[in-house]
Amino acid sequence: MRGRLIAGLLVLLACACAAVGVASFLALDRSLLAGVDHQLAQSKGRYAASLEHAATQPGDDRYAARGDTRAQAAGTFGARVLNGTVTHAGVVSPRRDLDDVSAAGSALSLSPRDRATLAALPADGHGHSARLSWLGDYRLMAVPGADGDTLVTGLPLVEAEGIVHRLQVVEGVVFAVALLVTGVAGAMWVGAALRPLRRVAATARGVTELPLADGEVALPDGVPYTDLRTEVGQVGAAFNRMLEHVGDALARRHAGEQRLRTFAADAGHELRTPLAAIRGHAELARRHPGPVPPEVGRALDRIQAESVRMGRLVEDMLLLARLDAGRPLRRDEVDLTRLVLDATGDARVSGPDHRWRLDLPEEPVMIRGDADRLHQVLANLLDNARRHTPAGTTVLVRAGAPAREPVTGAPAHGPAGPAGLTELSVIDDGPGIPEELVGEIFERFVRADQGRSRASGGTGLGLAIVRAVVAAHGGSVEAESRPGRTVFRILLPTPGPEALPAGPEAFPTSGTGHVPHP
């Protein structure tokens, strides 16, 4: 905006200078030509008439050669035209004894074009500008002679043109200085005028850099300039009110999240004991030495299975509550290659009808983090792929340097990734995730439909745990899916003590080790 305002100001000033320059040029040129025309009118063709009369006086060759140059300015041109033919022509020299006069104009070397120009001049007593071949620009005036001829008198325009040229130079210098001074002063003035708006922009830029997605957010102070008499002040006042509304909304959201997390944590703690008791009583009933009716046996099996499933749900809710609360993770050195081998081996045993492939570098991929939680992340992703893809699906697990387009069967990459990142990807060629769910697949209790049906009875928290654990490690996770290709890509920081927040203890693991996303 500052550049556009200054450019617009300079363009307007340049247009104004150009208009003033053109107007002054035209006015001065017209004034100078009017002065020359006045001098020509005062001469009344005397010099041109003297050329003819001087040539007829006997015994005065010197006078006949000069014509009557008295009271004639240097450079005055005279010519006599009779019946469309130039019969005499002369010009007053600065040295009167060297005036050039000729019969038929041969001494002046008039070109045919000059002769045609002189013959075509109307004898109206008005000035006309013309250019003579070797004399230059002239102002010519023709008047009727006494014996039917036409007398042409002219004055050079070199002096008038010099005055106009000097005016153009002076105007160019003055206008250039004016534009330069106006540009500098305008930049300072526009900068001072837009300073409050820049403060608004800086505050808005600071707000955009804040993590507003979740957690407690401390918004910056408002804009100090709120003079409602100016447009910028009105913008600042409106921006301050908007910040107040946003801050209030964020505070209420954070309070609601805190209440929900507290409730989830409290409910989880309260449910663990009765669930353990239910499961224990179910196992005790199944060990009864006496005969158990089939209906009672099936009921006990269902009670035990549902209590196990509810136990997983409670453990997952507790884990998410702790992660949301910012509880630190371990920061041990983790061999990601070994972790991938172990998790893939477990998945191969659980899903022998799938094809499991690895893409690992020759050297171990080392990162810093919580090995148990990272194993849970990978186990969740592998179990998710196993449960929700048909038999015969190929699942590729890849670790190493980031590659935006990993493909099944791609060659192994080196362990060190660019920009201090390491990638862990799980890729399958199954039916894919429904398009409408890709954007929210990491949300809690999100369940897919036909493409990834809920046949496994999962909790709906598996991928939410993946995102929370990866975020706690300072990394990111994303999902890309289309029919025949689904990619879960995790980016984790490379080894370094600053990659994770300090923490002496890890979270307690659940009894199941991992919970797949249904």
C-alpha angles and dihedrals in degrees: 000000000000092000093047093049093049092044091050091049092050092046091052091047091048090051090049091049091048091050092049091047094050092045093049091045093052093044094049093044091050091047093050092047090050089054092050091047089052091054090048091050090051091053091057091198095294094141093050091048092050090059092066097039095045092056092058100053111102124230097014105096094158092054091044090054096051107035118209104316095164114128089005121128119236111270095027109153124211133182138170118217121194123180091344094309127110105233101171134016135172145159130213110244122213084243105056094206090061099052111144117229129167142173111241088007097271095136091058092051092227110192122225088254091054091049091049091049092051093045091050096053111114115234092232100122092245127123121252127187117229140156120237116204102246101008097059129217115358139177106226130194125185125201130177116264128224096254101044097278130116122244116210121196124181140182126202118254096206093103093048091046090050091054091049091047092051089050090052092050092048092047092048092052093044093047092047091051090046091051092047094048091043091050093052095042091043092051090052093045095046090045091053092046092050096044093098090049090052088054089054090049092048091051091047090049089052090052092051090055093056120097099244097165096090144339129047113322125200107206118207122253118276128259111284095211107081105146101155091201090075131058092235090052090051090051090050093049092048090048091052091051090049090052090051092052092046092048092050091049092048092048091052091047092050091049090051091049091050091051091048093049092047090050092048092049094046092045091049093051092046094048098049094074099048091043091053089048093050092049091047093050090048091053090046091052091051090054092057107131094219127081115284120206114242092242091054091047092053090047091051090049090052091047091052094045094048092045089053091049092048089049090056090050092051093048091049092049090050091049092051091047091053092047091048089051090057098247108174125248130219117273101206124146106265127197099220091188092059091045091054092049093051096045093046091048090054091048091049090056092047094045111032090158091067127077110239119198134179132211107191134153121245093248123060117267106230125194136159119248149086108315095199093052093044089050088051090051093052093041090053092051094047094046089047090054092045096049099044103041126072125253113283094036115144115230118193122197115197132184130176138060117008115268118180094208109034113176133197109273094018115157119261119270131213119273097242115078128201121268091017097294135131122200128218114185136179113198128181135176095219128126093287135227119298109264094236091057101047093086094051102031091114094054120107119269093004110151127191124223131223097337092059105013125194097250095131101060094234126170099244092236102094099098092037087059090048091056094044094049093045091049090050087056091053093252138114136233131202137176129217121183142174131150107294096015131061121169129189106190123191123189117197130181117259119248115303135120090239092060093082135033114256116264132156098205137044126221116270111261123237121247093251097052092221141016118215122222109246 
